[in-house]
Amino acid sequence: MPLPLLLVEDDAVLADGLLRTLQAQDMQVELLGDGLAADARLQGQPLPFSVIVLDIGLPGIDGFEVLRRLRARGSQLPVL
């Protein structure tokens, strides 16, 4: 069964490379390109991901704020 992973990266070239690499390792990847979209996606419970790969420099809100909001909601989901 593929590992469900959320990849949040706004650089299209980097996102494409990461997406291909992760999928080649049998991971099921959902890609988002900005902090506000990531925050909105992470508001449901239970979260459908096993891990998040989170860029720091994102449009909307940065990765630190996405993580702060995620933790404020009580989630202990691993974040890289």
C-alpha positions as CSV (number, residue, x, y, z in Angstrom):
1,M,0.0,0.0,0.0
2,P,1.5,3.4,-1.0
3,L,2.4,5.8,1.8
4,P,0.1,8.9,1.7
5,L,2.2,12.0,1.7
6,L,1.4,15.7,1.4
7,L,4.1,17.7,-0.5
8,V,3.9,21.5,-0.1
9,E,6.3,23.2,-2.5
10,D,5.8,26.3,-4.6
11,D,8.8,25.9,-7.0
12,A,7.4,24.0,-10.0
13,V,10.7,22.4,-11.0
14,L,11.6,21.3,-7.5
15,A,8.1,20.1,-6.9
16,D,8.1,18.0,-10.1
17,G,11.4,16.4,-9.2
18,L,10.3,15.6,-5.6
19,L,7.0,14.3,-6.8
20,R,8.6,11.9,-9.3
21,T,11.1,10.7,-6.8
22,L,8.6,10.1,-4.1
23,Q,6.2,8.3,-6.5
24,A,9.0,6.1,-7.7
25,Q,9.4,5.0,-4.1
26,D,5.7,3.9,-4.0
27,M,4.4,6.9,-2.2
28,Q,1.0,8.4,-2.9
29,V,1.7,12.1,-3.1
30,E,-0.7,15.1,-3.0
31,L,1.0,18.3,-4.1
32,L,0.0,21.8,-3.0
33,G,1.8,25.0,-3.9
34,D,1.0,27.5,-1.2
35,G,0.7,27.8,2.5
36,L,-3.0,28.9,2.6
37,A,-4.0,25.8,0.5
38,A,-1.9,23.6,2.8
39,D,-3.5,25.0,5.9
40,A,-7.0,24.5,4.5
41,R,-6.2,21.0,3.5
42,L,-4.9,20.1,6.9
43,Q,-7.9,21.3,8.8
44,G,-9.9,18.0,8.6
45,Q,-9.7,15.1,11.0
46,P,-8.4,12.5,10.7
47,L,-5.8,13.6,8.3
48,P,-5.3,11.3,5.3
49,F,-1.5,11.6,5.3
50,S,1.3,9.7,7.1
51,V,3.8,12.6,6.7
52,I,4.1,16.1,5.3
53,V,7.1,17.5,3.3
54,L,6.7,21.2,3.9
55,D,8.7,24.0,2.2
56,I,9.4,27.0,4.5
57,G,9.2,29.8,1.9
58,L,5.7,29.6,0.6
59,P,3.3,32.2,-0.8
60,G,0.2,32.9,1.3
61,I,1.6,31.9,4.7
62,D,5.0,30.4,5.2
63,G,5.8,26.8,6.2
64,F,6.5,27.8,9.8
65,E,2.9,29.2,10.1
66,V,1.4,26.2,8.5
67,L,3.2,24.0,11.0
68,R,2.3,26.3,13.9
69,R,-1.4,26.1,13.0
70,L,-1.2,22.3,12.5
71,R,0.3,21.8,16.0
72,A,-2.3,24.3,17.5
73,R,-5.0,21.9,16.2
74,G,-3.3,19.1,18.2
75,S,-1.9,17.2,15.2
76,Q,1.4,15.3,15.8
77,L,1.7,14.3,12.2
78,P,5.4,14.1,11.2
79,V,6.6,17.0,9.2
80,L,9.9,17.4,7.2
